[in-house]
Amino acid sequence: MATPEKDIRKLGRAELLELLIMQTEENERLSARIDELEGVIGDRRIDIESSGSIAEAALKLNKVFESAQAAADEYIESVKEKYRFDESESARVRRNAEAEAEAIIAEARAEAESILSTARRMQSETEAKCRAMEKETERRCEETERLARKTSDEYWEAVMSAMSIGGADGKHNEEQS
């Protein structure tokens, strides 16, 4: 029994080459068997010619046909077995490929989840650091503003004090003149 044409079309080059090699080897084996059987038939022809009896010739031919039928049955069974093996091997390879693909997908998902988790953690840490830096900056700004007001107030107090002292000194100096 030969592999159906639609199944052969699904095979890859390597599988087709392997199938062709197997068929060639089987063909060579069967050619050798045919040569052997033709030799037997040739011997039987001689026997038939020499036997002189049609009944004896029929019995001898029957044995040749039985041998040929056995060889044909053996060939058909080997093709069937090869086809069954190819189907089971294909199924095994497909199952292995699917399992490998599922493992790769699961690994990629786990890695993606790990990356997302790390990114979320880093984002949270960065936001916390930014809030702390913002509070520290606000505190420093308030401290700088407080110091600036204090310095400004002290300066203007000194200016006002100097003006009032200078003004009093000025009047005092004018009165003395």
MILO-102641 format. One record per residue (C-alpha): residue number from 0; residue in one letter; x, y, z. Coordinates in Angstrom, 2 decimals. Example, Ala and Ser with C-alpha at 12.3 -4.5 7.8 and 13.67 -1.06 7.14 Angstrom:
# residues 2
[0,a,[12.30,-4.50,7.80]]
[1,s,[13.67,-1.06,7.14]]
***
This chain:
# residues 177
[0,m,[0.00,0.00,0.00]]
[1,a,[1.55,3.31,-1.08]]
[2,t,[1.43,6.53,0.92]]
[3,p,[-1.58,8.63,-0.22]]
[4,e,[-0.64,11.50,-2.53]]
[5,k,[-1.98,14.21,-0.20]]
[6,d,[0.15,12.86,2.68]]
[7,i,[3.26,12.84,0.47]]
[8,r,[2.68,16.51,-0.36]]
[9,k,[2.87,17.33,3.35]]
[10,l,[6.33,15.76,3.70]]
[11,g,[9.47,17.89,3.72]]
[12,r,[12.42,17.42,1.37]]
[13,a,[14.41,15.37,3.87]]
[14,e,[11.44,13.08,4.53]]
[15,l,[10.77,12.71,0.79]]
[16,l,[14.45,11.93,0.15]]
[17,e,[14.40,9.37,2.96]]
[18,l,[11.22,7.82,1.53]]
[19,l,[12.79,7.76,-1.97]]
[20,i,[15.94,6.08,-0.62]]
[21,m,[13.86,3.50,1.24]]
[22,q,[11.76,2.82,-1.87]]
[23,t,[14.92,2.54,-3.99]]
[24,e,[16.42,0.05,-1.53]]
[25,e,[13.16,-1.90,-1.48]]
[26,n,[13.05,-1.81,-5.28]]
[27,e,[16.63,-3.13,-5.46]]
[28,r,[15.78,-5.87,-2.98]]
[29,l,[12.69,-6.83,-4.94]]
[30,s,[14.62,-6.70,-8.25]]
[31,a,[17.11,-9.12,-6.75]]
[32,r,[14.22,-11.29,-5.58]]
[33,i,[12.66,-11.13,-9.08]]
[34,d,[15.98,-12.14,-10.61]]
[35,e,[16.15,-15.02,-8.15]]
[36,l,[12.56,-16.06,-8.93]]
[37,e,[13.13,-15.74,-12.67]]
[38,g,[16.04,-18.11,-12.21]]
[39,v,[13.74,-20.46,-10.33]]
[40,i,[11.11,-20.09,-13.10]]
[41,g,[13.78,-20.81,-15.70]]
[42,d,[14.76,-23.90,-13.77]]
[43,r,[11.07,-24.81,-13.47]]
[44,r,[10.56,-24.37,-17.20]]
[45,i,[13.29,-26.82,-17.76]]
[46,d,[11.67,-29.08,-15.18]]
[47,i,[8.25,-28.62,-16.87]]
[48,e,[9.66,-29.37,-20.24]]
[49,s,[11.34,-32.38,-18.86]]
[50,s,[8.50,-33.49,-16.65]]
[51,g,[6.19,-34.25,-19.52]]
[52,s,[3.20,-33.86,-17.30]]
[53,i,[0.94,-30.81,-17.22]]
[54,a,[-0.16,-31.69,-13.72]]
[55,e,[3.41,-31.71,-12.46]]
[56,a,[4.07,-28.41,-14.23]]
[57,a,[0.96,-26.86,-12.62]]
[58,l,[2.12,-27.96,-9.16]]
[59,k,[5.59,-26.53,-9.76]]
[60,l,[4.14,-23.26,-11.12]]
[61,n,[1.84,-23.06,-8.13]]
[62,k,[4.90,-23.06,-5.84]]
[63,v,[6.48,-20.26,-7.90]]
[64,f,[3.29,-18.20,-7.64]]
[65,e,[3.13,-18.86,-3.90]]
[66,s,[6.71,-17.59,-3.54]]
[67,a,[5.91,-14.52,-5.67]]
[68,q,[2.73,-13.86,-3.64]]
[69,a,[4.68,-14.21,-0.39]]
[70,a,[7.28,-11.69,-1.65]]
[71,a,[4.51,-9.27,-2.73]]
[72,d,[2.74,-9.66,0.63]]
[73,e,[6.03,-9.03,2.44]]
[74,y,[6.62,-5.89,0.39]]
[75,i,[3.10,-4.57,1.03]]
[76,e,[3.43,-5.24,4.76]]
[77,s,[6.80,-3.45,4.90]]
[78,v,[5.29,-0.40,3.15]]
[79,k,[2.31,-0.45,5.54]]
[80,e,[4.66,-0.72,8.53]]
[81,k,[6.79,2.14,7.23]]
[82,y,[3.68,4.26,6.74]]
[83,r,[2.47,3.47,10.29]]
[84,f,[5.94,4.30,11.63]]
[85,d,[6.02,7.59,9.67]]
[86,e,[2.62,8.58,11.06]]
[87,s,[3.57,7.75,14.65]]
[88,e,[6.96,9.44,14.23]]
[89,s,[5.27,12.53,12.80]]
[90,a,[2.84,12.62,15.71]]
[91,r,[5.71,12.26,18.19]]
[92,v,[7.71,15.04,16.52]]
[93,r,[4.62,17.27,16.44]]
[94,r,[3.92,16.62,20.15]]
[95,n,[7.55,17.40,21.02]]
[96,a,[7.49,20.60,18.96]]
[97,e,[4.22,21.72,20.57]]
[98,a,[5.57,20.99,24.05]]
[99,e,[8.77,22.91,23.25]]
[100,a,[6.75,25.85,21.89]]
[101,e,[4.59,25.89,25.03]]
[102,a,[7.71,25.85,27.22]]
[103,i,[9.21,28.76,25.26]]
[104,i,[5.97,30.74,25.56]]
[105,a,[5.74,30.04,29.31]]
[106,e,[9.36,31.10,29.78]]
[107,a,[8.79,34.30,27.78]]
[108,r,[5.67,35.10,29.83]]
[109,a,[7.54,34.53,33.09]]
[110,e,[10.41,36.73,31.92]]
[111,a,[7.97,39.45,30.78]]
[112,e,[6.20,39.32,34.15]]
[113,s,[9.54,39.57,35.94]]
[114,i,[10.51,42.59,33.83]]
[115,l,[7.13,44.25,34.49]]
[116,s,[7.43,43.57,38.21]]
[117,t,[10.92,45.07,38.29]]
[118,a,[9.74,48.09,36.29]]
[119,r,[6.79,48.64,38.67]]
[120,r,[9.09,48.36,41.69]]
[121,m,[11.60,50.77,40.15]]
[122,q,[8.79,53.21,39.27]]
[123,s,[7.49,53.08,42.84]]
[124,e,[11.00,53.62,44.26]]
[125,t,[11.62,56.51,41.85]]
[126,e,[8.32,58.15,42.75]]
[127,a,[9.13,57.82,46.47]]
[128,k,[12.60,59.34,45.92]]
[129,c,[11.07,62.19,43.89]]
[130,r,[8.57,62.93,46.67]]
[131,a,[11.36,62.92,49.26]]
[132,m,[13.53,65.19,47.08]]
[133,e,[10.56,67.52,46.47]]
[134,k,[9.92,67.80,50.23]]
[135,e,[13.62,68.40,50.88]]
[136,t,[13.68,71.08,48.15]]
[137,e,[10.57,72.75,49.59]]
[138,r,[12.15,72.66,53.06]]
[139,r,[15.36,74.18,51.74]]
[140,c,[13.44,76.83,49.79]]
[141,e,[11.45,77.74,52.91]]
[142,e,[14.69,77.89,54.96]]
[143,t,[16.37,80.02,52.29]]
[144,e,[13.33,82.31,52.11]]
[145,r,[13.24,82.58,55.93]]
[146,l,[16.94,83.45,56.01]]
[147,a,[16.48,85.94,53.17]]
[148,r,[13.58,87.64,55.03]]
[149,k,[15.59,87.70,58.24]]
[150,t,[18.61,89.14,56.46]]
[151,s,[16.40,91.65,54.65]]
[152,d,[14.66,92.64,57.86]]
[153,e,[17.99,93.03,59.65]]
[154,y,[19.35,95.07,56.74]]
[155,w,[16.37,97.37,56.64]]
[156,e,[16.42,97.70,60.40]]
[157,a,[20.06,98.70,60.17]]
[158,v,[19.28,101.15,57.37]]
[159,m,[16.39,102.63,59.31]]
[160,s,[18.41,102.78,62.44]]
[161,a,[21.25,104.46,60.57]]
[162,m,[18.85,106.95,59.07]]
[163,s,[17.31,107.79,62.36]]
[164,i,[20.72,108.12,64.02]]
[165,g,[22.06,110.06,61.05]]
[166,g,[18.99,112.27,61.06]]
[167,a,[19.33,113.01,64.75]]
[168,d,[23.05,113.61,64.30]]
[169,g,[22.29,115.86,61.37]]
[170,k,[19.89,117.99,63.42]]
[171,h,[22.29,117.97,66.27]]
[172,n,[25.09,119.07,64.00]]
[173,e,[22.94,121.83,62.54]]
[174,e,[22.01,123.12,66.00]]
[175,q,[25.64,123.31,66.93]]
[176,s,[26.51,125.44,63.99]]
***
